[in-house]
């Protein structure tokens, strides 16, 4: 459940107040068993790099690849960089199909944005 809250808080705060304010309002999350999500969280806090997240996504498999691309897309969307947001969300949905509610949510997001 925190995944949905995490992305919603960051993206909407990014739109309203800027990425710095969104970063400052992130809820603390610790001890997530999914390595990719720990790295995504660290990326939003500028503790690791994009390459770190991509490398973990690759090493952890299909689902981790999906999440790395999805959260890159959401991050760029929070910065109002819609070109990169579209690139990563489309990659997440088209290249890393997983049976996960977040994948289905990403597909709806892509359709609503008309990023087909």
N, C-alpha and C positions, 0 to 999 in steps of 0.2 A: 504494500500500500504506500510506503514512503516514496517509491519511485514516482508515482503519479503526483503526489504532493510536492516532491522535490522539483520536478520539471515545471509544474504549474506555477509554483512560487517564483522560481527563477525567471521563467519566461515573462510572466505578467509584471513582475517587479522590474525586469529589464526594460519592458516597454514604458512603464509609468515613470520610473525614477532613474533609470540607467543601470548599467551592469554593475558598477561599484556598489550602489545601494542594494541591488539584488543579492550580490555576494555577501554583503553585511547582514542580510536578513535570512540567510540559509539556516535551516534547522540543523542542529548537530546530529550526525548519524555516525554511529560507531559499530564496529564488529559485524558488518554485513558479511555473510559467508561468500558472497559473489565477488570475486576479485575484480572483475570489470567495474562493478558499481563503486567499489572503494577508489579505483583510479578515476572514474568519472567525477566523483565527489571531490577528489584532490585536484582535478583539472579546474573545476569551478572555483576552487579556493586558490588557484595558481600555485599549487604545490608540485604538480607534475606537468609534463608537456603533452601536446597533441600526439606526438610520436610515441610517448609512453603508453597512452591509451590505445592507439592503433595497434601497437605491438602486443599488448595484453589481449586485445580483441582477437587478433590473429592466433595467438597461442592458446586461447581458451575455447576456440571453436565458433560455430555458427551463431549461437545465441549471443555470445559476447561480441562478435562482429556486428550483429544487429544493434545491440545497445550502444556500442561505441559510435556508430554512425548516427543513430537516432539522437543521442545526446549532443553530438557535434551540431546536428541540424537545429536542435532546440536552443543551443547556446548561441549559434549565429542568428537565429530568429530573435533572441532577446537583445542582440546588438543591432537589430533592424537591418542585418545583412541578408536580405531575402534570397539573393543569388546563391550564396553558400548554404543557407538554410535549405533551400530547395535541393541543391546537389546532394547533401548528406541525407536528407529525409527520403528522397527518391532512391538513393543507393540502399538505405536501410530496408525499405519495403520491397524493392525489386530484386536485390541481390542476396538478401539474408532472411528469407521467409522462415519464420518459426511459429509454432503453434503456441502463441502467448498473447494474452490480452493486449499487451503493449504494442505488439506488431499490428493487431487489428485496429487499435487506436491510431497508430501511425498511418495506416492506410486511409482511414477516415480523414485524418489531418491533411494528407496529401490530396485527397479528393476535394475537400472543402476549399483548399487553396488553389485548386485546379492546376496541380503540378503533375499531371499525367503525361 
